[in-house]
């Protein structure tokens, strides 16, 4: 057994490195189907069992998605691939709601600055329309959907895939508590006016003005405002690892 394991390990790594190399060289892109197991085994000189083992490992980290009867595919949802290890790191590290919020805050601020540097006409039109709708949102669910659209649009407009996918994963991790925070904010705003709309409008205006410095400042103000409500959130509302979205 001891003589066999090193060879098996090397064969396993050969498969992993080959797939990683094909991704790096753009021979494989998100959504692409991998070659059949038999073909991979023959081209790499390893057993089909080794191919299956390597595929399972890549599936566990979210790089590969297996579909019954269809084959194995490179994932086109890297945000979901990041969510599981991010959540495990959060729990193992004894993280708090503030840790998640501050991580998201740093990404949001930079994404907003990048998005404001050279916003496309389509992006400006979309984010302005979303901000307008937030002012007249009839209920919390509509408000929540518009808020998600607003922030996801900024992340996409940053044109930085690492920021975009990390931010999406962090936002998903915060989903249950964000909803509670939104309820607390809206309840307070019954007496104080629509502060959330005002903040999103100021972020939008800075982006439309193509002012990255001001856009970052406006997003920071918004994040600090939201942070004030985190102390009202119950710790038992943190996400359950077993209930995280499945990798698709």
C-alpha positions in Angstrom: 0.0 0.0 0.0 2.7 2.5 0.9 4.4 2.0 -2.5 1.1 2.5 -4.3 -0.1 5.7 -2.7 2.7 8.0 -4.0 1.9 7.0 -7.6 -1.8 7.3 -7.1 -1.2 10.8 -5.6 0.9 11.8 -8.6 -1.7 10.6 -11.1 -4.4 12.5 -9.2 -2.3 15.7 -9.4 -1.7 15.2 -13.1 -5.4 15.3 -13.8 -5.9 18.4 -11.6 -2.9 20.2 -13.2 -4.2 19.4 -16.7 -7.6 20.9 -16.0 -6.1 23.9 -14.3 -3.7 24.4 -17.2 -6.6 24.2 -19.8 -8.5 26.9 -17.8 -5.4 29.1 -17.6 -4.8 28.8 -21.3 -8.5 29.4 -22.0 -9.0 26.0 -23.6 -11.7 25.6 -20.9 -14.1 28.3 -20.0 -17.1 28.7 -17.6 -19.8 26.3 -18.7 -17.6 24.2 -20.9 -18.0 20.4 -20.8 -15.0 18.3 -19.9 -13.9 15.5 -22.1 -15.4 12.1 -21.2 -13.6 10.1 -18.5 -12.4 7.5 -20.9 -10.9 10.2 -23.2 -9.2 12.0 -20.3 -7.8 8.7 -18.9 -6.3 7.8 -22.3 -4.8 11.2 -23.0 -3.2 11.5 -19.5 -2.2 7.9 -19.1 -4.1 7.3 -15.9 -7.0 5.1 -14.8 -10.6 6.1 -15.1 -10.8 5.7 -11.3 -8.2 8.4 -11.0 -10.1 10.7 -13.3 -13.3 10.2 -11.2 -11.3 10.9 -8.0 -9.9 14.1 -9.4 -13.3 15.2 -10.7 -14.9 14.6 -7.3 -12.2 16.8 -5.7 -12.8 19.6 -8.1 -16.5 19.3 -7.6 -16.0 19.7 -3.8 -14.2 23.0 -4.3 -16.9 24.2 -6.7 -14.7 24.3 -9.8 -16.5 21.4 -11.6 -20.2 20.7 -11.7 -21.4 17.1 -12.5 -24.8 16.7 -14.1 -26.4 13.2 -14.2 -26.5 11.9 -17.8 -24.8 15.0 -19.2 -21.2 14.9 -18.0 -18.9 17.2 -16.0 -18.7 21.0 -16.6 -16.6 23.9 -15.5 -18.7 25.9 -13.1 -20.1 29.2 -14.3 -20.9 30.3 -10.8 -17.7 31.1 -9.0 -19.6 33.0 -6.3 -21.2 29.8 -5.2 -17.8 28.0 -5.3 -16.5 30.7 -2.9 -19.5 30.6 -0.6 -18.9 27.2 1.1 -15.2 27.8 2.0 -16.0 31.4 3.0 -18.7 30.2 5.4 -16.6 27.4 6.8 -13.7 29.9 7.4 -16.3 32.2 9.1 -17.4 29.6 11.6 -14.0 28.0 12.2 -12.5 31.5 12.8 -15.3 32.5 15.3 -16.4 35.3 13.0 -19.1 37.8 13.9 -21.7 39.7 11.8 -19.3 42.6 11.9 -16.6 40.6 10.3 -18.9 39.7 7.3 -20.1 43.3 7.1 -16.6 44.8 7.1 -15.5 42.3 4.5 -18.4 43.3 2.3 -17.9 47.0 3.1 -14.3 46.9 1.8 -15.4 45.2 -1.4 -18.5 47.5 -1.9 -16.4 50.6 -1.6 -13.8 49.6 -4.1 -16.4 48.2 -6.5 -18.2 51.5 -6.4 -15.1 53.5 -7.1 -14.2 51.2 -10.0 -17.8 51.4 -11.4 -17.7 55.2 -11.2 -14.4 55.5 -13.1 -16.0 54.9 -16.5 -19.6 53.9 -16.2 -21.3 52.7 -19.4 -24.5 54.4 -20.6 -26.5 51.2 -20.0 -25.2 50.9 -16.4 -26.0 54.5 -15.7 -29.5 54.1 -17.1 -30.1 50.9 -15.1 -28.8 52.0 -11.7 -30.7 55.3 -12.0 -33.9 53.5 -12.7 -33.3 51.2 -9.8 -32.7 54.1 -7.4 -35.9 55.8 -8.6 -37.9 52.6 -7.9 -36.4 52.4 -4.4 -38.1 55.6 -3.5 -41.6 54.2 -4.1 -41.1 50.5 -3.2 -44.4 49.4 -1.9 -43.1 46.7 0.6 -40.0 45.3 2.1 -39.7 42.4 -0.4 -39.7 44.8 -3.3 -37.2 47.0 -1.5 -35.0 44.1 -0.8 -35.0 43.0 -4.5 -34.2 46.5 -5.6 -31.4 46.8 -3.1 -29.8 43.5 -4.3 -30.1 44.6 -7.9 -28.5 48.0 -7.0 -25.4 46.4 -5.3 -25.0 43.5 -7.7 -25.1 45.9 -10.7 -22.3 48.0 -9.1 -20.3 44.8 -8.5 -20.7 43.7 -12.1 -19.8 47.2 -13.4 -16.5 47.2 -11.4 -15.3 44.8 -14.2 -13.3 42.9 -11.5 -14.3 39.3 -11.4 -12.7 38.7 -8.0 -14.5 41.5 -6.4 -17.7 40.6 -8.1 -17.7 36.9 -7.1 -16.4 37.5 -3.6 -19.0 40.2 -3.0 -21.8 38.0 -4.2 -20.6 35.2 -1.9 -20.3 37.5 1.1 -23.8 39.0 0.3 -25.3 35.5 0.2 -23.7 34.7 3.6 -25.3 37.8 5.0 -28.7 37.3 3.4 -30.7 36.2 6.4 -29.4 39.1 8.6 -29.6 41.7 5.8 -33.4 41.1 5.7 -33.7 41.7 9.4 -31.5 44.8 9.3 -33.7 46.1 6.5 -36.8 45.6 8.6 -35.2 47.5 11.5 -34.1 50.4 9.2 -37.5 50.7 7.5 -39.3 50.7 10.8 -37.1 53.5 12.0 -37.6 55.4 8.7 -41.3 55.6 9.3 -40.5 58.5 11.5 -37.2 59.7 9.9 -37.9 59.6 6.2 -36.4 57.3 3.5 -32.7 57.4 4.5 -31.9 54.3 2.5 -33.3 55.8 -0.7 -31.4 59.1 0.0 -28.1 57.2 0.4 -28.6 55.1 -2.7 -29.5 58.2 -4.7 -26.3 59.9 -3.5 -24.2 56.9 -4.6 -26.0 57.0 -7.9 -25.3 60.7 -8.4 -21.6 60.2 -7.7 -21.4 57.4 -10.3 -23.3 59.4 -12.9 -20.9 62.3 -12.2 -18.0 59.8 -12.9 -16.4 60.7 -9.5 -14.7 57.6 -8.0 -13.6 59.4 -4.9 -17.0 60.7 -4.1 -18.7 57.4 -5.0 -16.4 55.6 -2.5 -17.2 58.1 0.1 -21.0 57.8 -0.4 -20.8 54.0 -0.3 -18.8 54.2 3.0 -21.5 56.4 4.5 -24.1 53.9 3.5 -22.2 51.0 5.0 -21.6 52.8 8.3 -25.3 53.6 8.5 -26.3 49.9 8.0 -23.7 48.8 10.5 -25.6 50.6 13.3 -28.4 48.1 12.9 -26.3 44.9 13.2 -26.5 44.9 17.0 -30.2 44.3 16.7 -29.7 41.1 14.8 -30.0 37.8 16.7 -26.8 35.5 16.3 -29.1 32.5 15.8 -30.0 33.9 12.4 -26.6 33.2 10.9 -26.7 30.8 8.0 -26.6 27.1 8.5 -23.8 25.3 6.5 -26.3 22.6 5.5 -28.7 25.1 4.1 -26.4 27.0 1.8 -27.3 27.2 -1.9 -26.2 24.2 -3.9 -23.5 24.7 -6.5 -25.2 24.7 -9.9 
